[in-house]
Amino acid sequence: MRYVPKRAREDVNVSDVHPLAEAGTLIVGLTAIFLLIALALVFLIEIALYFVPAEREAKLFEDWLPEDLVTIAPSDDRLYEAQSLVDRLVSHWADPPYNFRVEVGASDDANAMALPGGLIVVTQGLLDDVSSENELAFVLGHELGHFKNRDHLRALGRGLVLTLFFAAVTGGDVSGIGINVADVTLRSFSRKQESNADEFGLAVVYAEYGHVNEASRLFQKWDDEDQSGFIAGGYLSTHPRAGDRVAQLRELAARQGWPVEGDVTPLRW
Amino acid sequence: MDATFETLNLFINFGLPLLLLVVTYFIGSFIESRHFQNIRAREELLHGFPVVSFDTMPADWNASSATMVTGSIVISLDYFKRVIAGLRGLVGGRIKTYEPLLERARREALLRMSESAREQGYDAVFNVRLETSRLANAGRDGKGTAGVEMLAFGTAVKLASRFA
């Protein structure tokens, strides 16, 4: 047998596909799949909400508090005033299924949350930011709007289901990217929810005070502080931009004929 | 303040991996194409040096001495290859980004083996075998892959009369 030297062939073991084509196909295809999954989950949560009526939710989470919530002293005037303000505002909501509880979180970041079972958490930072009762009433009314539309369960359910789904199916490096893609998709739903809650909040403020003066002042203040000119911010954020919200509220008040002038009630602490 | 945080968050979640993907793709393909050039040039120098996989020496080879020769390479994935392979792992199919990597490893290992045989004055190598092993990474519970080793070995012989 004669030895005939040959050169190595390069087309046997390496696919003739450009790595960027491979990357593009996978990234685009999987992003589309993740988007579809995110949308499917939204519908799943809607179905789940249908089977858990607000009355049952209220009963289930009657005395529930988040474990990591740090609150201010129960004897604090601000807690008492916030609770009694909520009680007054709720009187404009015919037959609410929840027994609303207010807690004041000891955080300095201005924030308010609607949590399962009719729990409203406002942070100390937010209470420091408001300068009149009308301002605070709008924030609390906005949270009541979330309960009215049951957004608080949607947000919670989506986060939970998304995390579980991607952790179970993908695991490893890719699950993080999947969650992020799905999460960003859901934010447009989230912004719509915030606008709806704003409308409910403003209606409650009008019912309580007979005018909507100062209701959107807090957003106005935040908008003035917000100097970032990042264009994509509006699309990717969970909340509409503060400036947009001010404009929307002004428009709503004009449409409903709610007066924007009126006596402002000072804070009681 | 909120928007700044959001932008930063966005950058960390999407921008950073994407930037890393682009950078490692360019660095990775530069290194890869340079390695292939180098492999081709060295293969050309060794052209005609017999490297065969028969497990017995061909009958017409008249060997005067023999030794085992080895060539080994440890080669690592880049971030781009790993991420794309990870995505591929979700849906299945050929992991195309790994194919050129392993091709490089095989040819480089064979080259090192052959070069070592020729440097020692041998005339041919038979019974050539390839072995591979995965090098586990200490991070992530030893589950990650630091790279693979490709080992080529065979029996090098000195021939009293070359292919008479």
Interface residues (C-beta under 8 A of the other chain):
Chain A: M1 R2 Y3 P5 R7 A8 E10 N13 V14 S15 V17 P19 L20 E22 A23 L26 I27 G29 L30 V169 T170 G172 D173 V174 G176 I177 N180 W222 E225 D226 S228 F230 A232 G233 L236 S237 H239 R241
Chain B: M1 D2 A3 T4 E6 T7 L10 N13 F14 P17 L21 Y25 S29 E43 E44 H47 G48 F49 P50 V52 P58 D60 F80 K81 R82 V83 I84 G86 L87 R88 G89 L90 V91 R94 K96 T97 E99 P100 L102 E103 R106 R107 F163
